[in-house]
Amino acid sequence: MRSVLSVSLPDKMAAELDGLARETGRNKSDIVKESLGEFLWENRFRRIKKRLSPKAKAAGFITDDDIFKAIS
């Protein structure tokens, strides 16, 4: 199933979107879908990270580097 969403953009943002669509040969809808997907993924990631951060710190993982070192 698909939903249709109407979005109002400031003129400058709309012009930039138009230009990007022209430059890349992609349609505006695909660009907006990709951008929204990335935004939602990043937002979900931040929420999970915030929720798990206290547990990670309690286990001795203070920075992202600590985690990468442990899994590398």
mmCIF file of the N, C-alpha and C atoms, coordinates in Angstrom:
data_MODEL
# 
_entry.id   MODEL 
# 
loop_
_atom_site.group_PDB 
_atom_site.id 
_atom_site.type_symbol 
_atom_site.label_atom_id 
_atom_site.label_alt_id 
_atom_site.label_comp_id 
_atom_site.label_asym_id 
_atom_site.label_entity_id 
_atom_site.label_seq_id 
_atom_site.pdbx_PDB_ins_code 
_atom_site.Cartn_x 
_atom_site.Cartn_y 
_atom_site.Cartn_z 
_atom_site.occupancy 
_atom_site.B_iso_or_equiv 
_atom_site.pdbx_formal_charge 
_atom_site.auth_seq_id 
_atom_site.auth_comp_id 
_atom_site.auth_asym_id 
_atom_site.auth_atom_id 
_atom_site.pdbx_PDB_model_num 
ATOM 1   N N  . MET A 1 1  ? 0.842  -1.182 0.000   1.00 0.00 ? 1  MET A N  1 
ATOM 2   C CA . MET A 1 1  ? 0.000  0.000  0.000   1.00 0.00 ? 1  MET A CA 1 
ATOM 3   C C  . MET A 1 1  ? 0.885  1.243  0.000   1.00 0.00 ? 1  MET A C  1 
ATOM 4   N N  . ARG A 1 2  ? 0.445  2.260  -0.635  1.00 0.00 ? 2  ARG A N  1 
ATOM 5   C CA . ARG A 1 2  ? 1.177  3.527  -0.682  1.00 0.00 ? 2  ARG A CA 1 
ATOM 6   C C  . ARG A 1 2  ? 0.290  4.644  -0.154  1.00 0.00 ? 2  ARG A C  1 
ATOM 7   N N  . SER A 1 3  ? 0.923  5.643  0.380   1.00 0.00 ? 3  SER A N  1 
ATOM 8   C CA . SER A 1 3  ? 0.226  6.847  0.826   1.00 0.00 ? 3  SER A CA 1 
ATOM 9   C C  . SER A 1 3  ? 0.764  8.024  0.038   1.00 0.00 ? 3  SER A C  1 
ATOM 10  N N  . VAL A 1 4  ? -0.083 8.978  -0.194  1.00 0.00 ? 4  VAL A N  1 
ATOM 11  C CA . VAL A 1 4  ? 0.325  10.201 -0.882  1.00 0.00 ? 4  VAL A CA 1 
ATOM 12  C C  . VAL A 1 4  ? 0.412  11.299 0.166   1.00 0.00 ? 4  VAL A C  1 
ATOM 13  N N  . LEU A 1 5  ? 1.509  12.035 0.126   1.00 0.00 ? 5  LEU A N  1 
ATOM 14  C CA . LEU A 1 5  ? 1.750  13.097 1.090   1.00 0.00 ? 5  LEU A CA 1 
ATOM 15  C C  . LEU A 1 5  ? 2.041  14.381 0.330   1.00 0.00 ? 5  LEU A C  1 
ATOM 16  N N  . SER A 1 6  ? 1.333  15.412 0.656   1.00 0.00 ? 6  SER A N  1 
ATOM 17  C CA . SER A 1 6  ? 1.578  16.712 0.040   1.00 0.00 ? 6  SER A CA 1 
ATOM 18  C C  . SER A 1 6  ? 2.421  17.530 1.011   1.00 0.00 ? 6  SER A C  1 
ATOM 19  N N  . VAL A 1 7  ? 3.535  18.067 0.521   1.00 0.00 ? 7  VAL A N  1 
ATOM 20  C CA . VAL A 1 7  ? 4.458  18.803 1.382   1.00 0.00 ? 7  VAL A CA 1 
ATOM 21  C C  . VAL A 1 7  ? 4.686  20.193 0.813   1.00 0.00 ? 7  VAL A C  1 
ATOM 22  N N  . SER A 1 8  ? 4.623  21.177 1.671   1.00 0.00 ? 8  SER A N  1 
ATOM 23  C CA . SER A 1 8  ? 4.908  22.549 1.274   1.00 0.00 ? 8  SER A CA 1 
ATOM 24  C C  . SER A 1 8  ? 6.375  22.840 1.578   1.00 0.00 ? 8  SER A C  1 
ATOM 25  N N  . LEU A 1 9  ? 7.111  23.302 0.567   1.00 0.00 ? 9  LEU A N  1 
ATOM 26  C CA . LEU A 1 9  ? 8.538  23.594 0.729   1.00 0.00 ? 9  LEU A CA 1 
ATOM 27  C C  . LEU A 1 9  ? 8.804  25.082 0.543   1.00 0.00 ? 9  LEU A C  1 
ATOM 28  N N  . PRO A 1 10 ? 9.773  25.616 1.273   1.00 0.00 ? 10 PRO A N  1 
ATOM 29  C CA . PRO A 1 10 ? 10.199 26.991 0.997   1.00 0.00 ? 10 PRO A CA 1 
ATOM 30  C C  . PRO A 1 10 ? 10.747 27.061 -0.431  1.00 0.00 ? 10 PRO A C  1 
ATOM 31  N N  . ASP A 1 11 ? 10.633 28.220 -1.052  1.00 0.00 ? 11 ASP A N  1 
ATOM 32  C CA . ASP A 1 11 ? 11.057 28.378 -2.447  1.00 0.00 ? 11 ASP A CA 1 
ATOM 33  C C  . ASP A 1 11 ? 12.493 27.923 -2.683  1.00 0.00 ? 11 ASP A C  1 
ATOM 34  N N  . LYS A 1 12 ? 13.392 28.291 -1.795  1.00 0.00 ? 12 LYS A N  1 
ATOM 35  C CA . LYS A 1 12 ? 14.799 27.939 -1.971  1.00 0.00 ? 12 LYS A CA 1 
ATOM 36  C C  . LYS A 1 12 ? 14.995 26.419 -1.944  1.00 0.00 ? 12 LYS A C  1 
ATOM 37  N N  . MET A 1 13 ? 14.320 25.746 -1.022  1.00 0.00 ? 13 MET A N  1 
ATOM 38  C CA . MET A 1 13 ? 14.440 24.295 -0.926  1.00 0.00 ? 13 MET A CA 1 
ATOM 39  C C  . MET A 1 13 ? 13.833 23.620 -2.157  1.00 0.00 ? 13 MET A C  1 
ATOM 40  N N  . ALA A 1 14 ? 12.705 24.135 -2.623  1.00 0.00 ? 14 ALA A N  1 
ATOM 41  C CA . ALA A 1 14 ? 12.068 23.581 -3.818  1.00 0.00 ? 14 ALA A CA 1 
ATOM 42  C C  . ALA A 1 14 ? 12.970 23.744 -5.037  1.00 0.00 ? 14 ALA A C  1 
ATOM 43  N N  . ALA A 1 15 ? 13.614 24.895 -5.150  1.00 0.00 ? 15 ALA A N  1 
ATOM 44  C CA . ALA A 1 15 ? 14.521 25.134 -6.278  1.00 0.00 ? 15 ALA A CA 1 
ATOM 45  C C  . ALA A 1 15 ? 15.722 24.195 -6.207  1.00 0.00 ? 15 ALA A C  1 
ATOM 46  N N  . GLU A 1 16 ? 16.232 23.978 -5.004  1.00 0.00 ? 16 GLU A N  1 
ATOM 47  C CA . GLU A 1 16 ? 17.368 23.067 -4.848  1.00 0.00 ? 16 GLU A CA 1 
ATOM 48  C C  . GLU A 1 16 ? 16.964 21.636 -5.196  1.00 0.00 ? 16 GLU A C  1 
ATOM 49  N N  . LEU A 1 17 ? 15.775 21.240 -4.787  1.00 0.00 ? 17 LEU A N  1 
ATOM 50  C CA . LEU A 1 17 ? 15.265 19.912 -5.125  1.00 0.00 ? 17 LEU A CA 1 
ATOM 51  C C  . LEU A 1 17 ? 15.091 19.769 -6.632  1.00 0.00 ? 17 LEU A C  1 
ATOM 52  N N  . ASP A 1 18 ? 14.533 20.789 -7.269  1.00 0.00 ? 18 ASP A N  1 
ATOM 53  C CA . ASP A 1 18 ? 14.383 20.772 -8.736  1.00 0.00 ? 18 ASP A CA 1 
ATOM 54  C C  . ASP A 1 18 ? 15.738 20.618 -9.414  1.00 0.00 ? 18 ASP A C  1 
ATOM 55  N N  . GLY A 1 19 ? 16.715 21.375 -8.950  1.00 0.00 ? 19 GLY A N  1 
ATOM 56  C CA . GLY A 1 19 ? 18.055 21.310 -9.534  1.00 0.00 ? 19 GLY A CA 1 
ATOM 57  C C  . GLY A 1 19 ? 18.687 19.939 -9.357  1.00 0.00 ? 19 GLY A C  1 
ATOM 58  N N  . LEU A 1 20 ? 18.544 19.367 -8.177  1.00 0.00 ? 20 LEU A N  1 
ATOM 59  C CA . LEU A 1 20 ? 19.102 18.042 -7.918  1.00 0.00 ? 20 LEU A CA 1 
ATOM 60  C C  . LEU A 1 20 ? 18.433 16.993 -8.801  1.00 0.00 ? 20 LEU A C  1 
ATOM 61  N N  . ALA A 1 21 ? 17.132 17.105 -8.957  1.00 0.00 ? 21 ALA A N  1 
ATOM 62  C CA . ALA A 1 21 ? 16.411 16.161 -9.819  1.00 0.00 ? 21 ALA A CA 1 
ATOM 63  C C  . ALA A 1 21 ? 16.914 16.263 -11.256 1.00 0.00 ? 21 ALA A C  1 
ATOM 64  N N  . ARG A 1 22 ? 17.098 17.473 -11.732 1.00 0.00 ? 22 ARG A N  1 
ATOM 65  C CA . ARG A 1 22 ? 17.617 17.676 -13.098 1.00 0.00 ? 22 ARG A CA 1 
ATOM 66  C C  . ARG A 1 22 ? 19.028 17.114 -13.245 1.00 0.00 ? 22 ARG A C  1 
ATOM 67  N N  . GLU A 1 23 ? 19.890 17.445 -12.284 1.00 0.00 ? 23 GLU A N  1 
ATOM 68  C CA . GLU A 1 23 ? 21.295 17.019 -12.348 1.00 0.00 ? 23 GLU A CA 1 
ATOM 69  C C  . GLU A 1 23 ? 21.448 15.505 -12.304 1.00 0.00 ? 23 GLU A C  1 
ATOM 70  N N  . THR A 1 24 ? 20.621 14.847 -11.516 1.00 0.00 ? 24 THR A N  1 
ATOM 71  C CA . THR A 1 24 ? 20.770 13.406 -11.316 1.00 0.00 ? 24 THR A CA 1 
ATOM 72  C C  . THR A 1 24 ? 19.872 12.572 -12.217 1.00 0.00 ? 24 THR A C  1 
ATOM 73  N N  . GLY A 1 25 ? 18.912 13.223 -12.869 1.00 0.00 ? 25 GLY A N  1 
ATOM 74  C CA . GLY A 1 25 ? 17.976 12.481 -13.711 1.00 0.00 ? 25 GLY A CA 1 
ATOM 75  C C  . GLY A 1 25 ? 16.962 11.674 -12.908 1.00 0.00 ? 25 GLY A C  1 
ATOM 76  N N  . ARG A 1 26 ? 16.848 11.981 -11.643 1.00 0.00 ? 26 ARG A N  1 
ATOM 77  C CA . ARG A 1 26 ? 15.884 11.289 -10.777 1.00 0.00 ? 26 ARG A CA 1 
ATOM 78  C C  . ARG A 1 26 ? 14.662 12.169 -10.602 1.00 0.00 ? 26 ARG A C  1 
ATOM 79  N N  . ASN A 1 27 ? 13.547 11.548 -10.244 1.00 0.00 ? 27 ASN A N  1 
ATOM 80  C CA . ASN A 1 27 ? 12.379 12.388 -10.001 1.00 0.00 ? 27 ASN A CA 1 
ATOM 81  C C  . ASN A 1 27 ? 12.376 12.861 -8.545  1.00 0.00 ? 27 ASN A C  1 
ATOM 82  N N  . LYS A 1 28 ? 11.677 13.948 -8.316  1.00 0.00 ? 28 LYS A N  1 
ATOM 83  C CA . LYS A 1 28 ? 11.672 14.573 -6.990  1.00 0.00 ? 28 LYS A CA 1 
ATOM 84  C C  . LYS A 1 28 ? 11.112 13.636 -5.927  1.00 0.00 ? 28 LYS A C  1 
ATOM 85  N N  . SER A 1 29 ? 10.116 12.871 -6.289  1.00 0.00 ? 29 SER A N  1 
ATOM 86  C CA . SER A 1 29 ? 9.510  11.950 -5.334  1.00 0.00 ? 29 SER A CA 1 
ATOM 87  C C  . SER A 1 29 ? 10.532 10.938 -4.816  1.00 0.00 ? 29 SER A C  1 
ATOM 88  N N  . ASP A 1 30 ? 11.342 10.387 -5.714  1.00 0.00 ? 30 ASP A N  1 
ATOM 89  C CA . ASP A 1 30 ? 12.359 9.418  -5.297  1.00 0.00 ? 30 ASP A CA 1 
ATOM 90  C C  . ASP A 1 30 ? 13.403 10.056 -4.390  1.00 0.00 ? 30 ASP A C  1 
ATOM 91  N N  . ILE A 1 31 ? 13.797 11.276 -4.707  1.00 0.00 ? 31 ILE A N  1 
ATOM 92  C CA . ILE A 1 31 ? 14.786 11.977 -3.879  1.00 0.00 ? 31 ILE A CA 1 
ATOM 93  C C  . ILE A 1 31 ? 14.223 12.223 -2.480  1.00 0.00 ? 31 ILE A C  1 
ATOM 94  N N  . VAL A 1 32 ? 12.980 12.670 -2.415  1.00 0.00 ? 32 VAL A N  1 
ATOM 95  C CA . VAL A 1 32 ? 12.355 12.942 -1.116  1.00 0.00 ? 32 VAL A CA 1 
ATOM 96  C C  . VAL A 1 32 ? 12.167 11.644 -0.332  1.00 0.00 ? 32 VAL A C  1 
ATOM 97  N N  . LYS A 1 33 ? 11.750 10.560 -0.997  1.00 0.00 ? 33 LYS A N  1 
ATOM 98  C CA . LYS A 1 33 ? 11.591 9.272  -0.309  1.00 0.00 ? 33 LYS A CA 1 
ATOM 99  C C  . LYS A 1 33 ? 12.921 8.791  0.269   1.00 0.00 ? 33 LYS A C  1 
ATOM 100 N N  . GLU A 1 34 ? 13.983 8.903  -0.519  1.00 0.00 ? 34 GLU A N  1 
ATOM 101 C CA . GLU A 1 34 ? 15.301 8.483  -0.038  1.00 0.00 ? 34 GLU A CA 1 
ATOM 102 C C  . GLU A 1 34 ? 15.739 9.339  1.152   1.00 0.00 ? 34 GLU A C  1 
ATOM 103 N N  . SER A 1 35 ? 15.548 10.645 1.041   1.00 0.00 ? 35 SER A N  1 
ATOM 104 C CA . SER A 1 35 ? 15.941 11.561 2.119   1.00 0.00 ? 35 SER A CA 1 
ATOM 105 C C  . SER A 1 35 ? 15.147 11.286 3.391   1.00 0.00 ? 35 SER A C  1 
ATOM 106 N N  . LEU A 1 36 ? 13.851 11.076 3.254   1.00 0.00 ? 36 LEU A N  1 
ATOM 107 C CA . LEU A 1 36 ? 13.017 10.795 4.419   1.00 0.00 ? 36 LEU A CA 1 
ATOM 108 C C  . LEU A 1 36 ? 13.399 9.457  5.038   1.00 0.00 ? 36 LEU A C  1 
ATOM 109 N N  . GLY A 1 37 ? 13.685 8.469  4.209   1.00 0.00 ? 37 GLY A N  1 
ATOM 110 C CA . GLY A 1 37 ? 14.121 7.171  4.720   1.00 0.00 ? 37 GLY A CA 1 
ATOM 111 C C  . GLY A 1 37 ? 15.394 7.290  5.536   1.00 0.00 ? 37 GLY A C  1 
ATOM 112 N N  . GLU A 1 38 ? 16.358 8.062  5.035   1.00 0.00 ? 38 GLU A N  1 
ATOM 113 C CA . GLU A 1 38 ? 17.611 8.271  5.771   1.00 0.00 ? 38 GLU A CA 1 
ATOM 114 C C  . GLU A 1 38 ? 17.360 9.015  7.078   1.00 0.00 ? 38 GLU A C  1 
ATOM 115 N N  . PHE A 1 39 ? 16.499 10.035 7.032   1.00 0.00 ? 39 PHE A N  1 
ATOM 116 C CA . PHE A 1 39 ? 16.171 10.797 8.236   1.00 0.00 ? 39 PHE A CA 1 
ATOM 117 C C  . PHE A 1 39 ? 15.531 9.894  9.283   1.00 0.00 ? 39 PHE A C  1 
ATOM 118 N N  . LEU A 1 40 ? 14.572 9.061  8.866   1.00 0.00 ? 40 LEU A N  1 
ATOM 119 C CA . LEU A 1 40 ? 13.892 8.169  9.808   1.00 0.00 ? 40 LEU A CA 1 
ATOM 120 C C  . LEU A 1 40 ? 14.860 7.143  10.388  1.00 0.00 ? 40 LEU A C  1 
ATOM 121 N N  . TRP A 1 41 ? 15.762 6.606  9.561   1.00 0.00 ? 41 TRP A N  1 
ATOM 122 C CA . TRP A 1 41 ? 16.748 5.637  10.040  1.00 0.00 ? 41 TRP A CA 1 
ATOM 123 C C  . TRP A 1 41 ? 17.663 6.286  11.080  1.00 0.00 ? 41 TRP A C  1 
ATOM 124 N N  . GLU A 1 42 ? 18.160 7.481  10.778  1.00 0.00 ? 42 GLU A N  1 
ATOM 125 C CA . GLU A 1 42 ? 19.048 8.177  11.714  1.00 0.00 ? 42 GLU A CA 1 
ATOM 126 C C  . GLU A 1 42 ? 18.332 8.497  13.018  1.00 0.00 ? 42 GLU A C  1 
ATOM 127 N N  . ASN A 1 43 ? 17.073 8.899  12.927  1.00 0.00 ? 43 ASN A N  1 
ATOM 128 C CA . ASN A 1 43 ? 16.294 9.207  14.120  1.00 0.00 ? 43 ASN A CA 1 
ATOM 129 C C  . ASN A 1 43 ? 16.100 7.954  14.969  1.00 0.00 ? 43 ASN A C  1 
ATOM 130 N N  . ARG A 1 44 ? 15.774 6.842  14.333  1.00 0.00 ? 44 ARG A N  1 
ATOM 131 C CA . ARG A 1 44 ? 15.608 5.570  15.032  1.00 0.00 ? 44 ARG A CA 1 
ATOM 132 C C  . ARG A 1 44 ? 16.930 5.163  15.703  1.00 0.00 ? 44 ARG A C  1 
ATOM 133 N N  . PHE A 1 45 ? 18.036 5.317  14.968  1.00 0.00 ? 45 PHE A N  1 
ATOM 134 C CA . PHE A 1 45 ? 19.357 4.983  15.506  1.00 0.00 ? 45 PHE A CA 1 
ATOM 135 C C  . PHE A 1 45 ? 19.664 5.815  16.749  1.00 0.00 ? 45 PHE A C  1 
ATOM 136 N N  . ARG A 1 46 ? 19.404 7.119  16.695  1.00 0.00 ? 46 ARG A N  1 
ATOM 137 C CA . ARG A 1 46 ? 19.677 7.997  17.842  1.00 0.00 ? 46 ARG A CA 1 
ATOM 138 C C  . ARG A 1 46 ? 18.858 7.595  19.062  1.00 0.00 ? 46 ARG A C  1 
ATOM 139 N N  . ARG A 1 47 ? 17.575 7.244  18.827  1.00 0.00 ? 47 ARG A N  1 
ATOM 140 C CA . ARG A 1 47 ? 16.719 6.838  19.950  1.00 0.00 ? 47 ARG A CA 1 
ATOM 141 C C  . ARG A 1 47 ? 17.233 5.549  20.597  1.00 0.00 ? 47 ARG A C  1 
ATOM 142 N N  . ILE A 1 48 ? 17.634 4.583  19.761  1.00 0.00 ? 48 ILE A N  1 
ATOM 143 C CA . ILE A 1 48 ? 18.165 3.325  20.288  1.00 0.00 ? 48 ILE A CA 1 
ATOM 144 C C  . ILE A 1 48 ? 19.469 3.578  21.041  1.00 0.00 ? 48 ILE A C  1 
ATOM 145 N N  . LYS A 1 49 ? 20.335 4.390  20.455  1.00 0.00 ? 49 LYS A N  1 
ATOM 146 C CA . LYS A 1 49 ? 21.622 4.702  21.089  1.00 0.00 ? 49 LYS A CA 1 
ATOM 147 C C  . LYS A 1 49 ? 21.405 5.381  22.445  1.00 0.00 ? 49 LYS A C  1 
ATOM 148 N N  . LYS A 1 50 ? 20.452 6.294  22.501  1.00 0.00 ? 50 LYS A N  1 
ATOM 149 C CA . LYS A 1 50 ? 20.165 6.998  23.756  1.00 0.00 ? 50 LYS A CA 1 
ATOM 150 C C  . LYS A 1 50 ? 19.652 6.019  24.815  1.00 0.00 ? 50 LYS A C  1 
ATOM 151 N N  . ARG A 1 51 ? 18.810 5.082  24.387  1.00 0.00 ? 51 ARG A N  1 
ATOM 152 C CA . ARG A 1 51 ? 18.250 4.111  25.320  1.00 0.00 ? 51 ARG A CA 1 
ATOM 153 C C  . ARG A 1 51 ? 19.316 3.133  25.837  1.00 0.00 ? 51 ARG A C  1 
ATOM 154 N N  . LEU A 1 52 ? 20.248 2.751  24.962  1.00 0.00 ? 52 LEU A N  1 
ATOM 155 C CA . LEU A 1 52 ? 21.247 1.750  25.341  1.00 0.00 ? 52 LEU A CA 1 
ATOM 156 C C  . LEU A 1 52 ? 22.521 2.347  25.937  1.00 0.00 ? 52 LEU A C  1 
ATOM 157 N N  . SER A 1 53 ? 22.703 3.649  25.794  1.00 0.00 ? 53 SER A N  1 
ATOM 158 C CA . SER A 1 53 ? 23.926 4.301  26.257  1.00 0.00 ? 53 SER A CA 1 
ATOM 159 C C  . SER A 1 53 ? 24.234 4.041  27.733  1.00 0.00 ? 53 SER A C  1 
ATOM 160 N N  . PRO A 1 54 ? 23.272 4.144  28.646  1.00 0.00 ? 54 PRO A N  1 
ATOM 161 C CA . PRO A 1 54 ? 23.594 3.877  30.056  1.00 0.00 ? 54 PRO A CA 1 
ATOM 162 C C  . PRO A 1 54 ? 24.092 2.444  30.285  1.00 0.00 ? 54 PRO A C  1 
ATOM 163 N N  . LYS A 1 55 ? 23.510 1.485  29.577  1.00 0.00 ? 55 LYS A N  1 
ATOM 164 C CA . LYS A 1 55 ? 23.944 0.087  29.722  1.00 0.00 ? 55 LYS A CA 1 
ATOM 165 C C  . LYS A 1 55 ? 25.356 -0.088 29.177  1.00 0.00 ? 55 LYS A C  1 
ATOM 166 N N  . ALA A 1 56 ? 25.649 0.562  28.069  1.00 0.00 ? 56 ALA A N  1 
ATOM 167 C CA . ALA A 1 56 ? 26.986 0.465  27.473  1.00 0.00 ? 56 ALA A CA 1 
ATOM 168 C C  . ALA A 1 56 ? 28.028 1.078  28.403  1.00 0.00 ? 56 ALA A C  1 
ATOM 169 N N  . LYS A 1 57 ? 27.719 2.237  28.968  1.00 0.00 ? 57 LYS A N  1 
ATOM 170 C CA . LYS A 1 57 ? 28.664 2.888  29.889  1.00 0.00 ? 57 LYS A CA 1 
ATOM 171 C C  . LYS A 1 57 ? 28.907 2.028  31.122  1.00 0.00 ? 57 LYS A C  1 
ATOM 172 N N  . ALA A 1 58 ? 27.855 1.386  31.611  1.00 0.00 ? 58 ALA A N  1 
ATOM 173 C CA . ALA A 1 58 ? 28.002 0.507  32.773  1.00 0.00 ? 58 ALA A CA 1 
ATOM 174 C C  . ALA A 1 58 ? 28.900 -0.684 32.454  1.00 0.00 ? 58 ALA A C  1 
ATOM 175 N N  . ALA A 1 59 ? 28.933 -1.074 31.180  1.00 0.00 ? 59 ALA A N  1 
ATOM 176 C CA . ALA A 1 59 ? 29.774 -2.198 30.751  1.00 0.00 ? 59 ALA A CA 1 
ATOM 177 C C  . ALA A 1 59 ? 31.171 -1.742 30.352  1.00 0.00 ? 59 ALA A C  1 
ATOM 178 N N  . GLY A 1 60 ? 31.449 -0.430 30.478  1.00 0.00 ? 60 GLY A N  1 
ATOM 179 C CA . GLY A 1 60 ? 32.783 0.079  30.184  1.00 0.00 ? 60 GLY A CA 1 
ATOM 180 C C  . GLY A 1 60 ? 32.966 0.633  28.782  1.00 0.00 ? 60 GLY A C  1 
ATOM 181 N N  . PHE A 1 61 ? 31.890 0.740  28.042  1.00 0.00 ? 61 PHE A N  1 
ATOM 182 C CA . PHE A 1 61 ? 31.960 1.314  26.698  1.00 0.00 ? 61 PHE A CA 1 
ATOM 183 C C  . PHE A 1 61 ? 31.564 2.785  26.792  1.00 0.00 ? 61 PHE A C  1 
ATOM 184 N N  . ILE A 1 62 ? 32.562 3.661  26.764  1.00 0.00 ? 62 ILE A N  1 
ATOM 185 C CA . ILE A 1 62 ? 32.310 5.084  26.942  1.00 0.00 ? 62 ILE A CA 1 
ATOM 186 C C  . ILE A 1 62 ? 32.155 5.792  25.596  1.00 0.00 ? 62 ILE A C  1 
ATOM 187 N N  . THR A 1 63 ? 32.987 5.440  24.642  1.00 0.00 ? 63 THR A N  1 
ATOM 188 C CA . THR A 1 63 ? 32.953 6.101  23.332  1.00 0.00 ? 63 THR A CA 1 
ATOM 189 C C  . THR A 1 63 ? 32.612 5.092  22.239  1.00 0.00 ? 63 THR A C  1 
ATOM 190 N N  . ASP A 1 64 ? 32.282 5.610  21.063  1.00 0.00 ? 64 ASP A N  1 
ATOM 191 C CA . ASP A 1 64 ? 32.049 4.738  19.911  1.00 0.00 ? 64 ASP A CA 1 
ATOM 192 C C  . ASP A 1 64 ? 33.302 3.936  19.588  1.00 0.00 ? 64 ASP A C  1 
ATOM 193 N N  . ASP A 1 65 ? 34.468 4.549  19.782  1.00 0.00 ? 65 ASP A N  1 
ATOM 194 C CA . ASP A 1 65 ? 35.736 3.847  19.538  1.00 0.00 ? 65 ASP A CA 1 
ATOM 195 C C  . ASP A 1 65 ? 35.879 2.622  20.442  1.00 0.00 ? 65 ASP A C  1 
ATOM 196 N N  . ASP A 1 66 ? 35.415 2.732  21.680  1.00 0.00 ? 66 ASP A N  1 
ATOM 197 C CA . ASP A 1 66 ? 35.468 1.581  22.588  1.00 0.00 ? 66 ASP A CA 1 
ATOM 198 C C  . ASP A 1 66 ? 34.680 0.406  22.012  1.00 0.00 ? 66 ASP A C  1 
ATOM 199 N N  . ILE A 1 67 ? 33.542 0.706  21.445  1.00 0.00 ? 67 ILE A N  1 
ATOM 200 C CA . ILE A 1 67 ? 32.697 -0.342 20.862  1.00 0.00 ? 67 ILE A CA 1 
ATOM 201 C C  . ILE A 1 67 ? 33.362 -0.932 19.631  1.00 0.00 ? 67 ILE A C  1 
ATOM 202 N N  . PHE A 1 68 ? 33.875 -0.076 18.757  1.00 0.00 ? 68 PHE A N  1 
ATOM 203 C CA . PHE A 1 68 ? 34.525 -0.563 17.539  1.00 0.00 ? 68 PHE A CA 1 
ATOM 204 C C  . PHE A 1 68 ? 35.742 -1.421 17.865  1.00 0.00 ? 68 PHE A C  1 
ATOM 205 N N  . LYS A 1 69 ? 36.498 -1.026 18.877  1.00 0.00 ? 69 LYS A N  1 
ATOM 206 C CA . LYS A 1 69 ? 37.670 -1.823 19.280  1.00 0.00 ? 69 LYS A CA 1 
ATOM 207 C C  . LYS A 1 69 ? 37.239 -3.197 19.789  1.00 0.00 ? 69 LYS A C  1 
ATOM 208 N N  . ALA A 1 70 ? 36.132 -3.235 20.515  1.00 0.00 ? 70 ALA A N  1 
ATOM 209 C CA . ALA A 1 70 ? 35.659 -4.497 21.087  1.00 0.00 ? 70 ALA A CA 1 
ATOM 210 C C  . ALA A 1 70 ? 35.155 -5.463 20.016  1.00 0.00 ? 70 ALA A C  1 
ATOM 211 N N  . ILE A 1 71 ? 34.609 -4.929 18.939  1.00 0.00 ? 71 ILE A N  1 
ATOM 212 C CA . ILE A 1 71 ? 34.061 -5.822 17.908  1.00 0.00 ? 71 ILE A CA 1 
ATOM 213 C C  . ILE A 1 71 ? 35.017 -6.060 16.756  1.00 0.00 ? 71 ILE A C  1 
ATOM 214 N N  . SER A 1 72 ? 36.136 -5.369 16.741  1.00 0.00 ? 72 SER A N  1 
ATOM 215 C CA . SER A 1 72 ? 37.095 -5.533 15.640  1.00 0.00 ? 72 SER A CA 1 
ATOM 216 C C  . SER A 1 72 ? 38.032 -6.692 15.886  1.00 0.00 ? 72 SER A C  1 
# 
